[in-house]
C-alpha cells in the first residue's frame, strides 16, 4: 500500500444565481471599475434559500464519488 494520497475523482457545486458588479451598481452608488480595482471581484454567486455550504459540499462530494467510480 502506497503511503501517498491519490486524487481519483473530483466534484464541484456552485449556486446558479450570479450577482454582477453591474447589478450592484444599480442598487448602490458604485460601478464595476471601482469594485474591480479594489477587490478584483467581477461577479459573485448567491445561494438560494434551500442551499447551504453543507448542501453544496454534499453535491460536490457526490460528484467526486461518481467521478472516482
N, C-alpha and C positions, 0 to 999 in steps of 0.2 A: 504494500500500500504506500502510495506516494504521500509525503508529508506536506505537499503543496495543494492549495485550493485551485480549482479549475472552474471557470465560468462555462456552464453548459447551456444556459438559457438566459434570456433577459426579457423584461417587460416594462411597460410604462403606462401611465394613466394621467391625463390632464383634463381639466374641465373644458367643456366646449365653448362656453361664453368667453369672448375676448373684449377687453376694455382697452381701447387705444388712447394715446395721448390726445388725439383729436376729440375723442368722446369726452375726456376730462376737460378740455379747453371750453367745451360748450357749457360746463357746469361751474367752473371756477375761472378766475382771471389769470390764465396762463396760456402757453402754447406748446406745441410739440418740441420746438427747438429749445425752449427754456428747460423743459423736463429732461430731454436727452442730454443736454450739456451738463446738467448737474447730477443725473442719476445713471445715464446710459440706457434707461428703460424706454422701449418703444411701445410695448403693449404688455398687459398682464392678463392672466386667466382668472376668472371668477367662478368659484364653485357654486353649484345650485344648492338649494336648501336641503336636498337629500344627500349631498356629498360632504364627506369629512376627510381629513387626512387619512383616517383609518380605512375608509371605503376606497379611496384612491389607491392606497398601498395594497389593499386586498386585490383590487382589479389588476394592478401591476404584477403582483405575486402570482396570480392565476395565469397571466400571460407568460410569465417567466417559466412556470412549471410546464405549461403547454409547449413552449418553445424548446425546453430541455427534453421533452418526451417522457 
